[in-house]
Amino acid sequence: MHPNAWLQAVLLDMLDQNTDESRADLAEAIQILSQSVEPGVVDQSFGPWIDRYLELLAEHESKQSSARQQCSQEDPQEPLQ
């Protein structure tokens, strides 16, 4: 068996098991794999996902900035006693 095919089968099995132990093992495997893959391979393989993530992040930051501006423009209320 090829190592990549073995890894794929094992990781998918962990996902299917959906136990506390399999999720912890899968999280560890994801960390190991994401740290060992060349950044260019990540860009090439997951470019659309990265682009969408960056769009969502920009939208979230824009909403937070707008909310902060609205709060700072409102009159401060007297503290409750």
C-alpha positions in Angstrom: 0.0 0.0 0.0 1.2 3.5 -0.8 1.8 5.7 2.3 -0.5 8.4 1.1 -3.4 6.0 0.4 -2.9 4.5 3.9 -2.9 7.9 5.5 -6.1 8.9 3.7 -7.8 5.7 4.7 -6.8 6.0 8.4 -7.8 9.7 8.6 -11.1 9.1 7.0 -11.7 6.2 9.4 -11.0 8.5 12.3 -13.5 10.9 10.9 -16.1 8.2 10.6 -15.5 6.9 14.1 -16.3 10.3 15.5 -15.2 9.4 19.1 -13.4 11.7 21.5 -10.2 9.6 20.9 -10.5 9.6 17.1 -11.2 13.4 17.0 -8.1 14.0 19.2 -6.0 11.8 17.0 -7.4 13.5 13.9 -6.6 16.9 15.3 -3.1 15.8 16.0 -2.7 14.5 12.5 -4.0 17.7 11.0 -1.5 19.7 13.0 1.4 17.4 11.9 0.3 17.5 8.2 -0.3 21.3 8.1 3.1 22.0 9.6 4.9 19.7 7.1 3.3 20.7 3.8 5.1 23.4 1.8 3.2 26.7 1.8 3.1 26.7 -2.0 1.3 23.3 -2.0 -1.2 24.7 0.4 -1.8 27.8 -1.8 -2.1 25.6 -4.9 -4.4 23.0 -3.3 -6.6 25.3 -1.1 -6.4 28.7 -2.8 -10.2 29.1 -3.1 -10.7 28.1 0.6 -8.0 30.6 1.6 -9.6 33.4 -0.5 -13.0 32.8 1.0 -11.6 32.7 4.5 -9.8 36.1 3.9 -13.1 37.5 2.5 -15.0 36.4 5.6 -12.3 37.7 7.9 -12.4 41.1 6.2 -16.2 41.2 6.5 -16.0 40.3 10.2 -13.4 43.0 10.9 -15.4 45.6 9.0 -18.5 44.8 11.0 -16.5 45.0 14.3 -15.0 48.3 13.2 -18.5 49.7 12.3 -19.9 48.5 15.7 -17.1 50.2 17.6 -17.6 53.5 15.7 -21.3 53.4 16.5 -20.6 52.8 20.2 -18.1 55.7 20.3 -20.5 58.1 18.6 -23.3 57.4 21.1 -23.6 59.6 24.2 -22.2 57.9 27.3 -24.8 57.0 29.8 -24.7 57.9 33.5 -23.5 54.9 35.5 -26.1 53.1 37.5 -25.9 53.5 41.3 
